[in-house]
């Protein structure tokens, strides 16, 4: 007997089309990788040490949706029920079909439509513990699992706030078609299997058999015709979903798998648009999780968030204003369930906008080699610190109190570290400044570099290729305290700490500032902190915001910081300090300023050696 019926064709043809498109797309992306990345990928896929962790992450993220669970349990369960439930239905269905067919080779549609072809007379409750009864029970349980996720998905469309989402994304036409088909698949399967079980008087599980018996008793006429039409509906829903998937948001399902494999092979986003970029763009599910966390919402900017920008990339047209309308604070990237490098994608488009532009930095002064002796650190305050001179003054007073010898590299004049140019997409111009500053540092004989600016810290670490330790002044001051080179008195006030974007999400430095503040003050509660901290609104990555819009973003940040009524707001970034203090009703201080105010004056003893500032080296060490 041949297990075939015409109604299987929509499913079968749709499956062939979807798999062929996915295979062709994957092949193109892998083929178009740079040769080094392609070799890296091929090698990694042949090593169990690379492929096994990658497959585990595929299971945890593409099926369990671990990151989504952390974001919101309801969202995590909803996504998991669809992904894991459907996957387990396929696996269990294949095992069940082998039981009935007696062979390991079945047509792809046979496990999907097994209950149409097989009608046994086993009755539930009495035969549950037989092998066929166990499979019927498990398949109904998995179907119920998926249907529970469908109920949540329907609820989310109308009441997204229950799921912790104030805003959700819109749907394109292909998304609507695919979504409608997806939502029909499992109700149609439930009806088809139930009515068939009711009509034949057996073969259903704990869910389908009672439902089928009820439906047959209510609609006894031509039940076989109704059941057959349900099987057609089930097959058509599957076929339409498979055909529309490659052109819809649901292409993220297979693409995320490849993206995880790429990452485990060590492939990273490049400076220009590449196969890796395409993979990240297509891996976006447009879930909308990134919408609510964007600081630009406070300014009434709703058209440039990461999900919309990535949608424009997918459609191959990104308006220039959308490319530039972003703080590049990394907050959307931190919450993205897929971990898409949204900042990298935005920078790629900015590079394309300014490609071919040149800059002339021949005016920079000539560098002279200076090798100061017995200098513990080189201090680079940075442009932003020069605009907030109280920060370098405070830090240098701490160095003097600790007896730290230092060279203030950019005391007389400052050359930008290059990161603002990189945020504008002007990498070529930034490289001129990087090369200049790198030569400056190398000729200084520096053995440790300390900066007050997280923007400088990040670019020094990521772009300069220096062989010396590089740290922010917060971690350096903390080490001075721990070494008992300075002592601090309890200030008896509560401090709300603001994580600067480039120090926190950008450089992963969360603990040192907090540990330092606890040495002399009490922490106030800040609900949105660490990787979820809100940008101050003054970020140098945003080029199109008005002053009014920036103030609106700053006000929103301050509402979070001041919720627990702190006495002070502390930050570790000169730009954040300058931005927040313009609007804050309580004092805003850099962490170095608070430490300087808390210093216990040096008396005598080994803990407080005489200061040997190498400020004398600064004068004239750069000549015009």
N, C-alpha and C positions, 0 to 999 in steps of 0.2 A: 504494500500500500504506500503510495507517494503522499507525504505530508505537504500538500501545497494547495493554496487557494489564491484566487486573484487579488483578494484584499491585502495580501502581504506586499504587493508591488510598491505602493507609496513608501512604506518603510524601507524596503530593500533598495529601491532606487535612490531615495534620499540618503541612506547610509553610504552607498557607494560614492555619491557626489560629495558628501561632506568629507569622507576619508581621503578622497583624491585631492580635494582642495587643501586640506591640512597637510598632506604629504608633500604636495607641490610647494606650499608656502614654507614649510620647514626646510625643505631641500634648498630653496632659494636663499633663505636666511643663513643657513650654515655655509652654503657655497660662497656667499658674498662677504663672509667674515674676513677680516685681514688674515693673511697667511699664518701669522704667528698665533692668532686666536683660534683659527681653524685647526691647526696642529695641536694646540693646547686642549681643545675640545675633544678631538679624536683620541688623544692619549688618555685623557681623564675618563672617557667612557669605557676604556678597556681595563681600568684599574678598580678592583672592588673597593679599595679605600676611598675612592672618589664617588663611584656610582651608588654605593649602598647608603652613605649619608644623604646623597641627593634624593634617592627614592624615599627615604624616611621623611625628608622635608616635603616631598610631593604629597605623601600620605597625610602629614600633619597640617599642611597649609591648603592643598587643593581639595582634600576630602574632609578633614576635621575642621579646618578653618580656625586654627589656633589663635591667630592674631585678631580675628573678628570676635572670638569668644572673650578675649581680654578687653576689647573695646566695649562690648555689650553682650551679655549672655543670650538675650533673646535673638539678636542678630546672628550670633554664632550658631545657635541651635537651628535657626531658620536655614542658613546656608548649608550647615552640615547635613540636615535632614534631606535636602535635595541631592547634594553631592554624594555623601556616603550612602544614603538610602538607595539611590539609583544604582550606584556601583555594586552594592551588595545584592540588589535585585538581579543584576546581570550575572554576577558570579554564582549566586544560589540557583538562579534559573537554569544556568548551564549545567550545574551538577544534577539538578532535578531532571532535566531533559535527557541526560545520559542514563538515568535510572530507567526511564520509560523506553528509550530507543535501543538500549543495550550496546551503544557504540559511542566512541569519543568524537566522531565526526558527524556533526549535524549542520544543516543549513543555518545561516545566521539568524533567520527569522524564527526558526523552530522553538528555541527557548522563550522567545518573546511572546509567542502566540500559542504556547504549549496547551493551555486549557481549552483552546478551540479544537485542537486535534485529539486530545486525550480526555475521555469522560469515564472515569471509574466510578464505582458505586459505593466507595468508602464513605462512611458517615462520620462526621466530626464528633468529638467528645469520646467516642468509643474506639476510634482507630488512631488517635493522636500519637500514640507511642509506637506505631509502625513507622517504617522508613518513609513511605509515601505520605502518611499522616503528618510526620514531623516536617517534611518539606512544605506541605500545604499550610501548616501553622506558621512556619518561618516566613514564607512568602507573603502571607496576609499581614503578619506583624511588620515586615519591612514596608509593605504598601501603606499601612496605617502610619508608619513613621514618616514617609514622604508626604502623605496627605496632611499630617499635622503641620509640616513646614509650609505647605500650600496655604493653609488657613492663616498662618502668621504672615505670609507674603501678601495675601489679600488685605489683612488688617493693616499692614505697614503702608500700603498705598493710600489709605485714608487717615491713619493715625500714626504718623511716623514718630511723633514725640514719645510714644510709648517705648520706642526702640532707641531713644536717646538721640534722635535726629530732628533738628528743627527744620532743616531744608533737605530736599531730595532732588535728584537730577530729572530732567525731562527725557522723553523718549523720542527717538527718531522713528521713521516709518518701519524700517527693518527691525528695530527693537520691539515695536508694538506687535508686529507679526510673529516674531519669535517668542515673545512673552505670552501672547494669547495661545499659541500652539503648546508652549511648555505647560501652561496652566490647565490645558485640556487633557494632556497626556494621561495623567494618573486618575482623574475622575472617569475618563473613558475606559481605562483599564479596569477600574473597579466595577463599573456597570457591565462591561462585556463579560468579565469572569463571573460576576454574581448572577446575571440573568442566565448565562450558560449553565452554571451549577444548579440553579433553580429549575431550569427546563429539563435537565437530565436527572435531577433528583440526587445528585451527589457530585463529589469532586472538588467542592469548595472548602475553604478553611473557616476559622472561627469568625471571620468578618464577611467573606463573600457568600458562604452558604446560607446563613440566616437572612442576609439582605436579599439574596437571589430568591429564596423561598417566599419572602414577603412580596417582592415585585411580581413574581409569577402568579401569586394568589390575587393580587390586585389587578393585574393586566394579563389575564389568562389567554386572550386571543392572539394568535400568531406570535407567541413569545420567541419562537425560533427566528422569525424575521427581525424582531427587535434586537435580539442578541447579535445576529449577523450584521445589522447596521451599526451596532456598537463596536464590533471588531473593525469595521471599515473606518469608523470615526477614530478609533485608537491608532490604526495604521496611518491614517491621513495626518493626524496630529504629530506623530513621530516624523513622518516624511517632511512636512512643512517646517518643523523645527530644525531638522538636519539641513535642509536646503537653505534656510535663512540664517543659520548660525554663522557661517563665515563672514556675512555682511552685517552682523549685528554685534551688540555688546557681548554676546555669549561666546564670541571667538576667544574671549579671555580664558575659557576653560582649558582648551588644549595648549594655548600659548603660555600660560603660567607654568605648565610642566616644562616646556623648553627653556623658559627663562630661569627656572631653578637649576636646570642642568648647566646652562651657561655660567651661572654664578659659581656653581661648585667646581667648574672647570677653570675658574679664575678670570673669566672674561668680565671686563668692566666697561662702563660708558666711555666713549672716546670724545675727542674735542669736536668732531663733526658727526653729522647724522650717519648712522651705520645700521647694519643688521641688528646689532644689540639695541639700538634706539627703536627700530621698528618693533622688535620683540617686546620691549617695555610698553610702547604705545598700545599694541594690540592686547597686552596682558591686563590692561585697565578694564575693570568690570563696570566702571561708572557707578559704583555703589553709593557714591556721594558722601562717604565718611569724612572726606577732606573738606567738605563745604563749611561745616560749622566751626572748624578750628581756625579758619583763615582770619587773621587780624583785620583784613581789608573790609570785612563785613561791617565793622564798627564805623567805617567811613562811607558806607552805602555803596561800596564797589562790589558788584555781584556778577560781573561778566568775565572775570579773568582768573577765577580759581582754577586749581590744578586740573580738575576733571574736565572743565570746559576747554582749557588750553590743550590738553591731551586729545580731546575730541576734535579740535581744529587740526591738530597734527595728523590724526587719522584720516581726516577729510582732505589733507594735503593743502590746506590754506589756513595760515595763521596771520591775522591782521597785525601790523607792526605794533600798534598800541597794546595789544594783548601780550605780546612778547615782553614789552617793557614794564607792564603793569603788574609787578610782583615784588614783594620785599625780599624774596629769596631767603626767608627766615628758616625754612626747612621744617616748619610745623606740619604741613600737609604730608611731607615725606615721612615724618616720624609716625603718623597714624595710619598710613596707607597699608591695608591688609596684604598687598602684594609686594610692598617695599620698592615701589617704582621710584627711580631717581629723578623726581620732578624738577629739582633745581638744575641738574645736569642737562635735561632736555630743554629747559628754558634758556640756559646759557648757549646751547647749540644754535638756537634760533637767533639769539642776539649776535653771535659771531657771524652768522650769515648776513645780518643786516649791515654790519660795519666792515665786511670783508673788502679789502682793498684800501681801506683808509690807512694813512700813515701819520706818524708824529715825529717831531724832531726834538730830541733831548740833548742836543749838543751843548746846550747852555749849562749843563750840570758841571759843577766844579771838578777840577782834576783831583784825583785821590793821591794822598801821600801816605806812605807806610808809617805807622806809629806802633811801637810794641811796648806798651806800658808794663812795668814790672810790678809784681805782687798785686795785680788787680784781680779780685775775685769774680766780678761779673762785668759784662757789658750791658748797659741799660739803654734800650731803644724805646723812647716814649711814644713815638708815632704822631701822625698829623692830628688825630682827634684829641690826643692828650695835650698837644700844644694849644688847642682851642679851649681846654679846661686846665689851665696851668696849676690849679690847686692840687691836682692829682700828682704830677711829677714832684712838686714841692713836698707833698706829704710822704711820698715813697722815699725820696732822698733823705728826709729827716729820719725815717725809720732806718735806712742804711747807715746813717751816721751814728744813730743811737746803738746800733748793733756792732759798730766797728767794722763794717763791710767796706772794703775798698772797691771802687767802681769807676767806670768810665761812661759818662753820659754821651752816647754816640751822636745823637742828633740834638744836642742842647742848643747850639747856635743857629743851626738851620736844619730843616727836615726835608728828606726826600721820601716821597710816598712809597709804601711797601709794595704797591702794585695791585693789591686786591680790588680796590674800587674800579680800576680799569678792567680787571678780569670780570667783574660783575656786569660791566657794560658790554662784555663780549670782545673787548679790545685786548686779546691775549698777546698779539705781537708787540703792541706798544708796552704792555705790562712787562714783557720779557726784558725790555731795555732797562726798566727800573730794577727788576730783579737782579739782572747781571751787575748793575752798578752797585746796588746795596750789598750783594754777595761779595763783590771785590772789596768793598769797604769793610765788611766784617772780617774777611780773611786777612786783610792787611792790618787790622787792629790787634791781631793776636788773641782774639777772644777765645775763652775756654768755656764760658756759659753765657747765654743770652737771655735776658729778662725783659719783658715788655709789659706795659700797662694796658695795651689795646688788644682785645681778643681778635679783632680783624687782622692785625699784624701777626699775632700768634699763629693763627690758622695758616696764613700764606707762607710764613717762615717755615712751618712744619711741612706743608704740602708741596711747596713749589721751589724752595731754595736748595734742597739737598745738602744741608749743612751737617757736619759731623759732630757738632757740639750739642749739649743739652739746651733745649729751648723751653722756657716756662713763663707762665703768667705771674705777675707780681703777687697774686693771692697765694699761690702754692709756695712761692719763695718766702714770703713773710711767715707763713705757717711753719715752715721748716726752721726759721729763725726763732720762733716762739718755742718750738719743740726742743731746740738745741739750747734753750735758755739764754740766747744772746740778747733777747729783749724780754721785758716783763710788762704785763698789761694789768690795769686795774679794772674792776667791775664797774661798768658804766650805769648799771641799773636801769636800762631801758630795753624795750622790745623792738626787734628789728625784723622787718619783712624783707627777705632777700629775693631779688629779681635775677633770674638766670639769663645772661646775655645770649643771644642766638649763637654767635660764633664761638663762645666759650663753652656753652652747654652742648647743644645738638651738634655744633660744628666741630668741637675739639674733645667732647666727652668729659669735660671737667665740671663735675657737680659737687664733689665732696669737700675739696680743699677750702673753697670760700665759706661753706657752712661750718666746717670744723674751726676755721679761724674766727668766725663771728661768735661761736659758742665759748671762745676763750674769755670774752669780756662782756657779752650781752645775752639776752634771752631771745629765742626765735619766736616770731609770730607765725601763725598758720597761713599758708598760701595754698589755695586749692589747686591752682594750675601752675605747676612748677616742673623743674628738671626737663625731661624731654617734651613735656606738654606746656612749658612756659610760653607766655605770649610775648611777641616782639613789642618793643617799646613804641614802634611806629616811626622811628627815625632812621630805619635801615637804609643803607646806601644803595641797596639793590633796586629800589623803587624810584622810577624817574618821572612818573606822570602825575603823582598825587599833589593836590594843592595843599597849602598850609592848613586850611580848615580841615581837610580830610586827615592829615597827619595828626592834628590835635584831637580829632575824634577817636583815632586809634589809640593815642596815648591815654585819653580819658578812660577808654575801655580797659586798658592794662592797669591803670591805677585803681579802678574799681575792684579788680581782683586782688591787687597787692594790699589795699587798705581795708579789706573786708573784716579783718581781725583787729582793727584799730591799733596798728603799731605806732610806736613813737618815732621811728625812723624807717626810711626805705633805703636799703643798701643794694648796690650793684657793683659790678666789676668791669665796667666798660665806660669809657669817657663819653661815648656817643649816647648811651642809655642814660647816663647821669644828666647830660645836657638836655636831653629830650624830656625826661620825666620831671626834672626840677622846675621846668617852666609852668607846669600845671598842677603839681602836687601841693596839697595843703600842709603836708608834713615835710620836714627836711629830707632831701635825697642826697646821699653821700656815696662816694666810691669807698670800697672796703679799705683802701690804703688811708683815706682821710680819717675813717673811724678808728683805725689802729693808731694813727699818729696822735689822735686826741686821747687815746687810752694809755699811751706810753707812761710808764713809771720812770721818772728822771733817773739818769745813771748816777750812782754813788761811786762806789769803788768795788773792786773785786774782778775776778776773771770773767764774769758773765758780761761785763760791759767794758770792752776794750776801747781804746781811743780810736776815734774815727780817722780813717785815712782816705777821704774822698779823692779820687783821681781827677777831680774837676780841673786841676791845672793842666791835665793832658788835653782837655777839650778845646781850650783856646788855641787856635791856629793849627789844629791837626788836620783840618780841611782848608786848603788854600784855594782861592779863586784862580 
